[in-house]
Amino acid sequence: HSPMYFLLCKLSVCDIFFPSVSSPKMLFYLSGHSRAISYAGCVSQLFFYHFLGCTECFLYTVMAYDRFVAICHPLRYKVIMSHRVCAILATGTSFFGCIHATFLSTLTFQLPYCGPN
């Protein structure tokens, strides 16, 4: 398969998991149950929201580069976007998404919070 389809597959996985970060808690709220969220639940929800969102953003950038190479350098496309390079770029999106999410979650929860709010 070409790198384009590999990247589209990774994007579809991100698009499936991204709404599932907040949907279960939202459905629980809409059913009339408690609107409180635990500290650990809040941390994990914020982390995965940022992780998947940032990974998707980085993935769009990699996909734009892939299309740029395919359009501007069609004869060298297979050499430039080899399976190894594509795998490294796809893994890098997840890695840097994780770094970004960890950084933002850490900074967010170092802020002082008052009482049960």
TADAHU-V310248 format. One record per residue. RES is the residue in three letters. PSI is psi in whole degrees, 0 to 359 (999 if undefined). OMEGA is omega in whole degrees, 0 to 359 (NA if undefined). D_LAST is the distance of its C-alpha to the last C-alpha in Angstrom with 1 decimal. Layout:
BEGIN
[[RES,PSI,OMEGA,D_LAST] [RES,PSI,OMEGA,D_LAST]]
END
This chain:
BEGIN
[[HIS,154,180,50.0] [SER,160,178,49.3] [PRO,330,181,46.2] [MET,316,181,45.1] [TYR,326,176,44.7] [PHE,315,180,43.0] [LEU,323,176,40.4] [LEU,323,177,40.0] [CYS,315,178,39.5] [LYS,322,178,36.7] [LEU,320,180,35.2] [SER,325,176,35.3] [VAL,317,177,33.5] [CYS,319,181,30.7] [ASP,334,176,30.7] [ILE,316,184,30.5] [PHE,333,184,27.6] [PHE,311,178,25.5] [PRO,338,182,24.5] [SER,356,177,24.1] [VAL,315,185,20.9] [SER,345,184,18.8] [SER,315,181,21.2] [PRO,318,180,20.8] [LYS,322,179,17.0] [MET,318,178,17.9] [LEU,325,177,20.8] [PHE,319,177,18.8] [TYR,317,183,16.5] [LEU,337,179,19.7] [SER,355,175,21.3] [GLY,8,179,19.2] [HIS,184,183,17.3] [SER,143,179,13.7] [ARG,9,180,11.2] [ALA,147,177,8.9] [ILE,140,180,9.6] [SER,161,180,10.4] [TYR,314,180,10.1] [ALA,322,177,13.8] [GLY,322,179,13.8] [CYS,317,179,11.6] [VAL,313,182,14.0] [SER,322,179,17.0] [GLN,316,179,16.3] [LEU,318,180,15.9] [PHE,309,183,18.9] [PHE,328,176,21.1] [TYR,312,179,20.3] [HIS,320,181,21.5] [PHE,309,182,24.2] [LEU,322,179,25.8] [GLY,316,180,25.5] [CYS,321,176,27.0] [THR,319,178,29.6] [GLU,320,179,30.6] [CYS,314,177,31.0] [PHE,324,179,33.1] [LEU,321,175,35.1] [TYR,322,179,36.0] [THR,316,178,37.3] [VAL,320,179,39.4] [MET,324,177,40.7] [ALA,319,177,41.7] [TYR,319,178,43.6] [ASP,315,179,45.2] [ARG,325,177,46.4] [PHE,313,179,47.6] [VAL,319,181,49.7] [ALA,325,182,51.1] [ILE,316,186,52.2] [CYS,336,180,53.3] [HIS,63,186,54.8] [PRO,329,181,55.9] [LEU,336,179,58.7] [ARG,10,185,56.5] [TYR,313,183,53.5] [LYS,328,180,54.2] [VAL,316,183,54.7] [ILE,313,182,51.6] [MET,63,177,49.2] [SER,171,179,50.4] [HIS,326,180,48.5] [ARG,313,180,47.6] [VAL,319,180,46.2] [CYS,318,179,44.3] [ALA,320,179,42.8] [ILE,316,179,41.8] [LEU,319,180,40.2] [ALA,320,178,38.3] [THR,323,178,37.1] [GLY,326,178,36.1] [THR,317,179,33.8] [SER,319,181,31.8] [PHE,310,181,32.0] [PHE,332,172,30.9] [GLY,321,178,28.1] [CYS,317,178,26.8] [ILE,314,180,27.2] [HIS,314,181,25.4] [ALA,320,178,22.4] [THR,316,180,22.3] [PHE,311,182,22.5] [LEU,320,179,19.7] [SER,319,179,17.3] [THR,315,179,18.2] [LEU,321,181,17.7] [THR,317,185,14.3] [PHE,10,168,12.9] [GLN,351,178,14.8] [LEU,150,178,12.7] [PRO,135,177,10.8] [TYR,141,184,7.0] [CYS,120,172,6.1] [GLY,217,185,5.5] [PRO,3,180,3.8] [ASN,999,NA,0.0]]
END
